[in-house]
Amino acid sequence: MIVVEGMDNTGKSTLVESLTGKFGLKYYKSPGPDVGRAYQMRWVEERIGDSDNNIIFDRFPLISEEIYGTHLRGYSNFEKEVDLYKNFKERGPLIIYCRPPMEEVISFKDGREQMEGVVENSIQLLLMYDQWFTEKIVERAWNLTSYNYLSKDDKFRVINYVNYYLSQQ
């Protein structure tokens, strides 16, 4: 199970597309918050229960909802779901944190429409992602690497990391 996570405008979808093609992974895109809490819960439970390790996610609600929901709505749909986090960790996912430089992330120069509140809160959201990944992922000792699409070497490094991770499954 591979999760590509990060704020909007960080290269997640492009990286997922590349890794999906290179490794023949089954691809899932996070349903996002608009589908409602019940659907998100069911979606997460089903994906965690999937025994296939050759799957990749463009965001995973247990992570992105904690950041976006907490900042934009004041709460996460999963804040009390300790067992889901535990089951997610037990799956041993590889998490790739997409994080180019701040000025690149907050530029939104590609013109894509963003979820309400993202552009106005982009710096705070990015800082929350940074905090989440340094405090929560590292202290939990999960498989983690980062990716900066502006770095020539990062794509090669991430591909090698994914290849190693998949060979160990």
Backbone bond lengths (Angstrom), bond angles and torsions (degrees), N, CA, C in turn:
res aa  C-N    CA-C-N  psi(-1)  N-CA   C-N-CA  omega(-1)  CA-C   N-CA-C  phi
1 M - - - 1.443 - - 1.529 107.77 -
2 I 1.326 114.73 122.60 1.461 121.15 179.27 1.517 107.93 -119.92
3 V 1.328 116.12 131.83 1.457 121.86 178.47 1.522 107.99 -119.33
4 V 1.331 115.48 122.89 1.459 120.85 174.99 1.519 105.83 -102.72
5 E 1.314 115.44 117.39 1.456 121.27 -170.86 1.517 110.04 -129.54
6 G 1.309 115.63 158.50 1.454 122.00 177.37 1.518 109.38 152.72
7 M 1.291 114.66 172.03 1.447 120.61 -179.10 1.522 110.91 -69.69
8 D 1.308 116.06 166.43 1.455 120.74 173.16 1.531 108.86 -55.49
9 N 1.322 116.26 146.32 1.464 121.92 172.78 1.531 112.94 75.59
10 T 1.336 117.77 27.03 1.466 119.97 -178.34 1.529 113.81 -113.60
11 G 1.331 118.07 2.79 1.461 120.95 176.84 1.515 115.18 94.32
12 K 1.321 118.14 13.95 1.469 121.64 -177.63 1.528 112.34 -59.73
13 S 1.310 115.89 -54.68 1.472 120.19 -174.31 1.528 111.64 -62.99
14 T 1.313 116.97 -39.18 1.469 120.64 178.54 1.520 110.36 -65.23
15 L 1.320 117.15 -42.24 1.461 120.48 178.38 1.525 110.77 -66.08
16 V 1.327 117.32 -44.30 1.466 121.07 179.11 1.527 110.49 -58.73
17 E 1.304 116.49 -44.61 1.471 121.15 179.46 1.527 110.34 -59.73
18 S 1.298 117.15 -43.90 1.456 121.44 179.66 1.531 111.93 -64.77
19 L 1.332 116.69 -46.95 1.468 120.55 -179.19 1.528 111.64 -68.11
20 T 1.326 116.56 -37.29 1.472 120.11 178.41 1.522 109.97 -59.58
21 G 1.333 116.26 -47.07 1.464 120.34 179.66 1.514 112.88 -66.17
22 K 1.308 116.72 -43.31 1.469 120.72 -176.58 1.519 113.03 -67.16
23 F 1.326 116.95 -38.14 1.467 120.35 -173.47 1.537 113.76 -110.45
24 G 1.320 118.44 -0.27 1.465 120.98 179.89 1.516 113.14 64.35
25 L 1.314 116.76 37.88 1.460 121.59 -177.35 1.521 111.67 -80.67
26 K 1.327 115.90 150.83 1.459 121.52 172.57 1.525 106.87 -79.48
27 Y 1.329 116.55 128.15 1.459 122.66 -171.63 1.524 113.06 -103.43
28 Y 1.338 115.21 135.36 1.467 121.89 173.53 1.517 109.08 -131.14
29 K 1.302 116.45 136.92 1.463 121.90 172.83 1.520 107.08 -106.90
30 S 1.318 116.06 134.44 1.459 121.37 179.95 1.526 110.11 -55.76
31 P 1.327 116.57 138.01 1.466 118.53 -179.01 1.524 113.68 -70.74
32 G 1.324 118.70 -15.24 1.463 120.63 179.86 1.518 111.91 76.32
33 P 1.320 116.19 171.37 1.463 120.78 -173.20 1.529 114.52 -77.50
34 D 1.316 117.93 -18.03 1.465 120.72 -175.11 1.522 114.00 -65.76
35 V 1.333 117.27 -18.16 1.466 120.78 -176.71 1.527 112.74 -80.90
36 G 1.321 116.76 -10.90 1.463 120.64 179.01 1.516 112.17 95.75
37 R 1.316 114.46 157.63 1.462 121.70 -175.76 1.529 112.51 -62.57
38 A 1.313 118.17 -45.29 1.470 120.92 -176.59 1.529 110.89 -60.61
39 Y 1.324 116.47 -45.34 1.469 119.47 179.45 1.525 110.29 -65.58
40 Q 1.337 117.92 -43.30 1.464 120.51 178.34 1.527 110.98 -59.10
41 M 1.327 116.89 -43.92 1.470 121.18 179.47 1.528 110.77 -59.38
42 R 1.314 115.96 -49.52 1.465 121.24 -179.61 1.532 110.28 -60.90
43 W 1.329 116.68 -44.12 1.464 122.33 -179.38 1.531 110.17 -59.55
44 V 1.329 116.99 -47.98 1.466 121.56 -179.62 1.523 110.52 -63.54
45 E 1.324 118.03 -46.64 1.468 121.17 179.56 1.525 111.66 -58.79
46 E 1.330 117.27 -42.50 1.466 120.84 179.65 1.524 111.56 -65.69
47 R 1.329 117.07 -41.16 1.467 119.97 -178.37 1.525 110.93 -70.05
48 I 1.324 117.20 -39.44 1.461 119.73 177.34 1.522 110.03 -65.42
49 G 1.319 117.01 -34.51 1.465 121.72 -179.93 1.517 114.16 -77.68
50 D 1.316 118.68 -11.86 1.469 122.66 179.47 1.524 108.09 -68.37
51 S 1.308 118.00 121.87 1.462 121.36 -176.48 1.524 112.88 -79.16
52 D 1.316 117.80 -9.15 1.461 121.57 179.36 1.526 109.46 -71.40
53 N 1.321 117.24 125.48 1.462 121.05 177.68 1.521 112.43 -88.91
54 N 1.322 117.55 -14.70 1.458 121.29 -178.23 1.523 110.88 -89.43
55 I 1.321 115.83 55.71 1.461 121.39 179.36 1.527 108.74 -126.09
56 I 1.327 114.39 148.72 1.461 120.04 -179.66 1.522 108.88 -133.04
57 F 1.316 115.08 142.22 1.457 121.59 -177.46 1.518 110.54 -119.37
58 D 1.316 115.36 133.64 1.457 122.16 169.06 1.525 104.70 -91.24
59 R 1.298 115.96 89.94 1.466 126.76 -172.63 1.527 110.10 78.94
60 F 1.317 115.17 154.40 1.454 121.75 175.07 1.516 106.72 -138.44
61 P 1.337 118.56 124.79 1.462 121.91 -172.69 1.523 115.61 -53.86
62 L 1.319 118.87 -30.97 1.463 119.09 179.78 1.528 111.68 -62.29
63 I 1.314 116.50 -27.31 1.464 120.65 178.92 1.527 110.22 -94.75
64 S 1.319 116.64 -58.05 1.471 119.42 -173.15 1.522 113.05 -65.19
65 E 1.301 117.60 -34.82 1.470 120.46 178.84 1.525 110.83 -66.85
66 E 1.326 116.49 -34.68 1.464 118.91 178.53 1.531 110.79 -63.19
67 I 1.309 117.05 -35.02 1.464 120.52 -178.79 1.528 111.19 -84.96
68 Y 1.325 116.84 -57.48 1.468 120.12 -177.16 1.530 111.91 -65.99
69 G 1.313 116.61 -47.57 1.459 119.96 -178.51 1.517 111.97 -61.86
70 T 1.328 115.32 -46.35 1.461 119.74 -179.09 1.524 111.24 -61.02
71 H 1.322 116.98 -43.32 1.464 118.72 -176.59 1.535 113.33 -80.52
72 L 1.327 116.83 -42.37 1.468 119.17 -173.74 1.530 113.68 -86.19
73 R 1.357 117.28 -29.88 1.468 120.71 -178.81 1.519 113.06 -111.79
74 G 1.320 116.01 -20.01 1.464 119.96 -177.48 1.515 113.43 96.94
75 Y 1.330 118.58 -0.84 1.468 121.72 177.94 1.528 109.41 -159.49
76 S 1.323 115.14 158.08 1.461 122.11 175.20 1.525 108.65 -104.39
77 N 1.311 116.52 142.30 1.466 120.15 175.78 1.529 112.40 -64.82
78 F 1.318 117.16 -12.61 1.462 120.86 -175.53 1.521 113.79 -118.57
79 E 1.326 118.26 12.76 1.462 119.97 -172.36 1.524 113.92 -61.47
80 K 1.307 118.69 -25.17 1.467 120.65 -179.47 1.534 112.51 -106.98
81 E 1.298 117.42 11.46 1.469 121.88 -174.77 1.528 111.89 -96.21
82 V 1.323 116.36 63.36 1.456 122.52 -176.54 1.531 111.66 -59.17
83 D 1.334 117.46 -40.71 1.464 120.54 -178.79 1.523 112.17 -64.45
84 L 1.328 117.40 -36.08 1.468 119.54 177.51 1.524 110.89 -63.60
85 Y 1.333 117.03 -44.36 1.464 120.42 177.11 1.522 110.94 -61.34
86 K 1.323 116.36 -42.10 1.465 120.95 179.59 1.532 110.24 -62.45
87 N 1.329 116.88 -46.20 1.469 120.71 179.68 1.525 111.41 -65.30
88 F 1.318 116.13 -37.01 1.463 121.06 177.67 1.524 109.79 -62.69
89 K 1.318 117.04 -46.82 1.463 120.75 179.90 1.525 111.15 -63.07
90 E 1.326 116.34 -39.74 1.471 120.26 -179.84 1.529 112.23 -62.15
91 R 1.317 116.86 -26.01 1.476 120.29 175.64 1.518 111.57 -67.46
92 G 1.343 117.08 -18.33 1.463 121.42 178.98 1.519 113.72 66.36
93 P 1.325 117.64 45.71 1.466 118.55 -176.83 1.528 112.30 -66.75
94 L 1.300 115.22 149.76 1.454 121.40 167.46 1.519 105.53 -89.58
95 I 1.318 116.65 125.35 1.458 120.52 -179.71 1.517 108.62 -113.00
96 I 1.318 114.60 125.04 1.461 121.19 178.72 1.520 107.32 -108.32
97 Y 1.318 115.61 115.92 1.463 121.92 -179.59 1.524 108.88 -93.46
98 C 1.312 116.02 110.91 1.466 121.08 178.63 1.523 108.48 -80.23
99 R 1.327 115.78 119.74 1.463 118.99 -174.46 1.527 111.42 -150.95
100 P 1.334 116.39 81.56 1.464 118.66 169.51 1.533 109.49 -74.26
101 P 1.326 118.78 177.07 1.471 120.29 179.29 1.535 112.45 -59.01
102 M 1.323 115.46 148.79 1.466 121.71 -175.97 1.527 112.38 -51.96
103 E 1.328 117.83 -46.32 1.470 119.77 -176.70 1.529 111.90 -61.34
104 E 1.301 116.99 -29.82 1.470 121.21 177.22 1.529 110.28 -72.70
105 V 1.328 116.55 -43.26 1.457 121.53 -177.48 1.523 111.34 -64.56
106 I 1.316 116.92 -46.00 1.462 119.94 -172.93 1.531 113.54 -85.07
107 S 1.333 117.39 1.91 1.469 119.97 -179.44 1.530 112.64 -75.10
108 F 1.320 117.73 -33.49 1.466 123.18 -177.86 1.525 111.34 47.38
109 K 1.341 115.37 41.57 1.462 119.82 -174.60 1.531 114.42 -75.26
110 D 1.337 117.35 -12.08 1.467 117.74 179.37 1.531 112.62 -79.29
111 G 1.330 117.50 -9.96 1.461 121.18 174.35 1.514 116.16 78.61
112 R 1.347 118.19 3.45 1.465 119.64 178.46 1.521 110.69 -64.08
113 E 1.312 115.92 143.74 1.460 120.52 177.17 1.522 109.15 -67.77
114 Q 1.320 115.89 139.53 1.451 122.14 -178.87 1.521 109.87 -114.09
115 M 1.331 115.31 155.93 1.453 121.24 175.18 1.535 108.48 -59.38
116 E 1.309 115.77 147.18 1.461 120.86 -178.51 1.529 111.35 -53.83
117 G 1.308 115.90 131.06 1.457 122.27 176.87 1.515 114.88 92.28
118 V 1.325 118.95 -12.72 1.458 120.94 -174.97 1.528 111.46 -69.52
119 V 1.312 117.74 -49.92 1.461 120.20 -176.69 1.527 110.72 -62.45
120 E 1.328 116.31 -47.07 1.466 120.78 -178.31 1.530 112.51 -64.87
121 N 1.302 117.04 -26.71 1.469 122.18 -176.68 1.525 112.63 -111.78
122 S 1.321 117.32 18.02 1.463 120.83 -171.40 1.522 113.54 -59.43
123 I 1.311 118.39 -41.78 1.469 119.61 -178.91 1.528 109.92 -65.60
124 Q 1.330 117.16 -45.54 1.469 120.25 -179.69 1.530 110.88 -63.52
125 L 1.337 117.00 -41.15 1.465 120.20 179.43 1.531 110.91 -64.06
126 L 1.313 116.31 -42.93 1.458 119.67 179.15 1.527 111.09 -63.41
127 L 1.311 116.47 -42.17 1.467 119.84 177.51 1.527 111.43 -64.86
128 M 1.330 117.18 -35.45 1.473 120.28 176.38 1.530 110.66 -65.70
129 Y 1.344 116.70 -41.23 1.467 119.57 175.77 1.527 110.10 -59.77
130 D 1.341 116.15 -47.76 1.466 119.35 179.73 1.524 110.95 -57.70
131 Q 1.312 116.26 -45.55 1.463 120.67 179.96 1.522 110.63 -63.44
132 W 1.328 117.23 -45.71 1.462 120.94 -179.34 1.525 110.69 -58.02
133 F 1.332 115.26 -45.94 1.456 118.08 -177.16 1.515 112.67 -70.57
134 T 1.298 118.72 -36.78 1.466 118.24 179.14 1.517 111.43 -74.44
135 E 1.314 117.98 -42.49 1.468 119.57 -177.11 1.521 113.42 -80.41
136 K 1.306 117.04 -50.32 1.463 119.54 -170.64 1.514 113.87 -85.56
137 I 1.297 118.37 -45.47 1.467 119.65 -177.77 1.523 110.86 -70.39
138 V 1.310 117.29 -50.10 1.458 119.93 -176.37 1.522 111.15 -63.62
139 E 1.322 117.78 -43.81 1.469 118.89 -179.09 1.515 111.66 -67.81
140 R 1.306 118.08 -25.41 1.463 120.92 177.92 1.520 112.00 -85.99
141 A 1.312 116.66 -4.84 1.468 123.03 177.58 1.524 112.27 57.88
142 W 1.315 116.20 43.48 1.461 120.21 175.87 1.515 109.56 -82.96
143 N 1.334 115.97 162.51 1.455 120.92 173.66 1.526 107.68 -69.00
144 L 1.305 117.09 119.13 1.450 120.58 -174.36 1.514 110.84 -143.17
145 T 1.311 115.31 137.78 1.456 121.09 168.12 1.517 107.19 -143.68
146 S 1.298 115.73 165.50 1.462 119.64 179.32 1.523 109.44 -115.67
147 Y 1.325 114.91 166.02 1.464 120.56 -179.10 1.519 109.32 -145.96
148 N 1.315 115.54 127.60 1.454 123.16 175.61 1.526 106.97 -120.43
149 Y 1.322 117.63 108.99 1.460 120.57 -175.64 1.530 113.26 -64.79
150 L 1.312 118.42 -12.77 1.464 121.19 176.90 1.526 112.39 -82.84
151 S 1.322 117.55 -14.80 1.458 121.94 179.97 1.532 109.94 -87.96
152 K 1.312 116.05 125.63 1.471 120.79 -179.55 1.522 112.01 -61.00
153 D 1.315 116.56 -36.35 1.462 120.72 -175.27 1.524 114.27 -83.64
154 D 1.328 117.64 -19.66 1.463 119.81 -172.95 1.526 113.93 -63.77
155 K 1.318 118.05 -41.02 1.468 118.98 -178.35 1.528 109.99 -63.04
156 F 1.319 116.99 -44.53 1.456 121.56 178.17 1.528 110.61 -61.04
157 R 1.340 117.01 -44.45 1.458 121.75 179.52 1.527 111.29 -62.43
158 V 1.338 116.69 -44.02 1.469 120.74 -179.76 1.524 110.82 -66.14
159 I 1.317 117.51 -41.55 1.473 120.53 177.36 1.532 110.04 -59.03
160 N 1.311 117.41 -44.16 1.467 120.60 178.07 1.521 111.64 -64.42
161 Y 1.316 116.77 -39.82 1.466 121.62 178.82 1.528 110.14 -63.36
162 V 1.335 116.55 -45.24 1.463 121.34 178.97 1.528 110.19 -63.75
163 N 1.303 116.78 -42.85 1.463 120.93 179.11 1.528 110.13 -59.38
164 Y 1.320 116.72 -46.11 1.470 120.78 177.79 1.534 110.90 -62.17
165 Y 1.328 116.44 -47.14 1.465 121.09 -179.70 1.529 110.64 -57.40
166 L 1.324 117.15 -48.12 1.471 120.62 -178.40 1.532 111.51 -65.70
167 S 1.323 117.54 -33.01 1.480 120.25 179.11 1.524 111.42 -69.20
168 Q 1.322 117.54 -21.44 1.463 121.73 -179.18 1.532 112.45 -89.21
169 Q 1.322 118.13 -7.76 1.460 121.97 -176.61 1.519 111.38 -82.10
